[in-house]
Amino acid sequence: MKIVLQVKGMVCEGCENRVCNSLKHIKGVEEVVASFKDEKVEIFVKKKDLVEDIKKRITDLGFQVIGETYE
């Protein structure tokens, strides 16, 4: 399953790397693709119930989650 989050505050590739590295440590997260230009983070997970933990990690890094969709 893929979770797509709209994220405000990422301004460079360093921001993308911080988000990716943090989220990859969550058990059940298989892949993370972040784009500061598109203001989104795509997370491939085994279970949808990881979304709150994922959003908290992003917020703890100083970014703002402003939307989410599931595919």
N, C-alpha and C positions, 0 to 999 in steps of 0.2 A: 504494500500500500504506500502511496505517496501523499505526504502532507506538504502543502505549499503555504508558507507564511509570508505576508507582506511585512517587511522590517524597515523602519526608519532609523537613520543615524549611521549607517555604514557609509564610509566615504572613500575607502580604498581597498586594495587587495589584502592589506594587513588586517582590516576589519573582517573580511571574508574568511581569512585563515583562522582568526580567533574564534569565530562562530563555528566553523567546521571542526576545528580541533576540540572544542569544548563538547559539541554534540556527539562526536564520534565515541566519546567515553561513556555514553549512556547505553546500558545493556538493551539490546533490541534494535538499536539504530544500525542500519546496514550501510547507508551511504548518505552524504550530505553535499549539496551543491549550493553555494551562496553567490549572489551577484549584487554588488553594491550599485551597479548601474541600473539594474532592474528593480532594486529595492525588494528582493525576494530571496528566500531560502527554501530549497526543496529538500525534504528529508524522506528517505525511503526507510520504512520501519516494518517490523513484523506485526505490531499491534497498535491500534489507534489510541489506546489508553496512555501512550507515552507523551501525548501532545502537551499536557499541562507541565510536565517536567521539562520538556523541550522549550516551551515558552518562558519558563522561569529562568532557565540557563541563559537564554538570549537577553532577557531583561537584566539579569545579574551582571552581564557584560556591559551594560549601559545603553543598549539599544531598545527600541520600542516596537512591539508587535502590534500592528494595526489591522490585521486581517488574516483569515485562514480559510483554506479550501482543501478538500480531500479528493483524491483521484484513485 
